[in-house]
Amino acid sequence: MATLREPVKVFIVQSLACFETPQQVADAVKQEFKIEIERQQVASYDPTKPTGKNLSKKLKDLFHKTRAEFKTNVFSIPLANKAVRLNELQKIYDDPKMNRILKLKLIRQFKDEMQGYELQLLDIQLKQLEIERIKTGDGEGADDPTPVKVTIQVVDASRSDAEYQPDTECASGKVSTTSK
């Protein structure tokens, strides 16, 4: 096994945290740092695997932090953005070397990308209207000023003679100012 410097270790840990395979990481290390390492050595830098159980706390923390950021920050990946995907498809479509069959496939892919887009816009508009209706107090969403009385009755269920007794005051709708 090759002895690795700290920047290489950090590169390996962050790559594995972004769900790259050990072979992909080994190839990337060879290309980036001109160091040839085996995929088994790369796998030892993954704390989620048995081979990575002896990884330093610093590298484990880096792995988990990087993985959490990677999972939550999907929008930093350009292809996760629909506009970027459509733009790339448009560039391919505009290529003069593109034949009709491939253009037809691209049109279908465009259609698939756009499916549901109108529904998303409609949902956004409906939500905005609902928020506006609640703010202005119009219709069913308006606040109801009718007071409501809530009574909680505690019964000792451990007693053998305990049983449910409805509160006649609540049933009648009368409000009492006296306390028991």
C-alpha positions in Angstrom: 0.0 0.0 0.0 1.2 3.4 -0.9 1.6 6.0 1.9 -0.7 8.9 1.2 -0.3 12.6 2.0 -3.1 14.5 3.7 -4.5 16.2 0.5 -4.9 12.8 -1.2 -6.6 11.3 1.8 -9.1 14.2 1.9 -9.7 13.8 -1.8 -10.4 10.1 -1.4 -12.7 10.6 1.6 -14.7 13.4 -0.1 -15.1 11.4 -3.3 -16.3 8.3 -1.4 -18.8 10.5 0.5 -20.2 11.6 -2.8 -21.0 8.0 -3.6 -18.2 7.4 -6.1 -17.0 3.8 -6.2 -13.5 2.8 -5.0 -12.4 2.1 -8.6 -13.6 5.5 -9.7 -11.8 7.2 -6.9 -8.6 5.2 -7.6 -8.7 6.3 -11.2 -9.3 9.9 -10.2 -6.4 9.8 -7.8 -4.1 8.4 -10.5 -5.3 11.2 -12.9 -5.2 14.1 -10.3 -2.2 13.2 -8.1 -0.2 10.8 -10.4 -0.4 8.1 -7.7 -1.5 4.6 -8.4 -3.4 3.0 -5.6 -5.6 -0.1 -5.4 -9.3 0.1 -4.9 -9.0 -1.9 -1.7 -6.8 0.9 -0.2 -9.4 3.5 -1.3 -12.2 1.4 0.4 -10.4 1.7 3.7 -11.2 5.4 3.7 -15.0 4.8 3.8 -16.2 4.7 7.4 -19.5 3.1 6.4 -17.6 -0.1 5.4 -15.9 -2.6 7.8 -12.5 -1.8 6.2 -12.9 1.8 7.2 -13.5 1.2 10.9 -10.0 2.4 11.9 -10.2 5.7 10.0 -9.2 8.8 12.0 -12.0 10.8 13.7 -11.0 13.8 11.6 -11.5 11.9 8.3 -14.7 10.3 9.6 -16.2 13.7 10.5 -15.1 15.0 7.0 -16.8 12.0 5.4 -20.1 12.5 7.2 -20.1 16.3 6.7 -19.4 15.9 3.0 -22.1 13.2 2.6 -24.7 15.3 4.4 -23.9 18.4 2.2 -23.9 16.2 -0.9 -27.4 14.8 -0.1 -29.0 18.1 0.7 -27.3 20.3 -1.9 -28.6 18.6 -5.1 -29.1 21.9 -6.8 -25.3 22.5 -7.0 -25.3 19.7 -9.6 -26.1 21.5 -12.9 -28.0 18.6 -14.4 -30.4 18.6 -11.4 -31.7 21.9 -12.8 -34.4 21.4 -15.5 -33.4 24.5 -17.4 -29.8 23.2 -17.7 -31.0 19.8 -19.0 -33.3 21.5 -21.5 -30.5 23.8 -22.7 -28.1 20.8 -23.2 -30.8 19.0 -25.1 -31.3 22.1 -27.3 -27.6 22.3 -28.1 -27.6 18.6 -29.1 -30.8 19.1 -31.2 -29.2 22.2 -33.0 -26.2 20.2 -34.0 -26.2 20.0 -37.8 -24.8 16.5 -37.8 -27.9 15.3 -35.9 -30.1 12.9 -38.0 -33.9 12.8 -38.0 -34.2 9.7 -35.8 -32.0 11.2 -33.0 -33.9 14.5 -33.3 -37.2 12.6 -32.8 -35.8 10.9 -29.7 -34.6 14.3 -28.4 -38.1 15.8 -29.0 -39.6 12.9 -26.9 -37.0 13.6 -24.2 -37.9 17.3 -24.2 -41.6 16.3 -23.8 -40.7 14.0 -20.9 -38.7 16.8 -19.2 -41.6 19.3 -19.6 -44.3 16.8 -18.5 -46.0 18.2 -15.4 -44.5 21.6 -15.8 -47.9 23.2 -16.4 -49.3 21.4 -13.4 -46.5 22.8 -11.3 -47.3 26.3 -12.4 -51.0 25.7 -11.6 -50.1 24.4 -8.2 -48.0 27.4 -7.4 -50.8 29.8 -8.5 -53.4 27.9 -6.4 -51.2 28.1 -3.4 -50.7 31.8 -3.9 -54.5 32.3 -4.1 -55.0 30.2 -1.0 -52.5 32.3 1.0 -54.2 35.5 -0.3 -57.6 34.2 0.7 -56.4 33.3 4.2 -54.7 36.7 4.6 -57.8 38.7 3.6 -60.2 36.4 5.6 -62.5 35.7 2.7 -64.5 32.5 2.3 -64.2 29.3 4.3 -60.6 30.0 5.3 -61.6 33.1 7.4 -61.1 33.0 11.1 -64.1 31.9 13.1 -64.5 34.2 16.2 -66.9 31.7 17.9 -65.3 30.8 21.3 -64.8 27.1 22.1 -64.6 25.6 25.6 -62.4 22.6 26.1 -62.8 20.6 29.3 -60.4 17.8 30.3 -61.7 15.4 32.9 -59.3 13.1 34.8 -60.6 9.9 36.2 -58.6 7.6 38.4 -58.8 4.4 36.4 -57.1 2.3 39.0 -60.2 2.4 41.2 -62.7 -0.4 40.7 -65.7 2.0 40.8 -64.2 4.4 38.2 -66.4 5.0 35.2 -66.9 7.7 32.6 -69.3 10.4 33.6 -70.2 13.0 31.0 -69.9 16.6 32.0 -73.5 17.9 31.9 -72.2 21.5 31.7 -70.4 20.8 28.5 -73.3 18.8 27.0 -75.7 21.7 27.7 -73.4 24.3 26.2 -73.7 26.5 29.4 -70.6 28.1 30.8 -70.0 28.0 34.5 -67.9 30.6 36.4 -67.7 28.4 39.5 -65.0 25.9 40.1 -65.3 22.5 41.7 
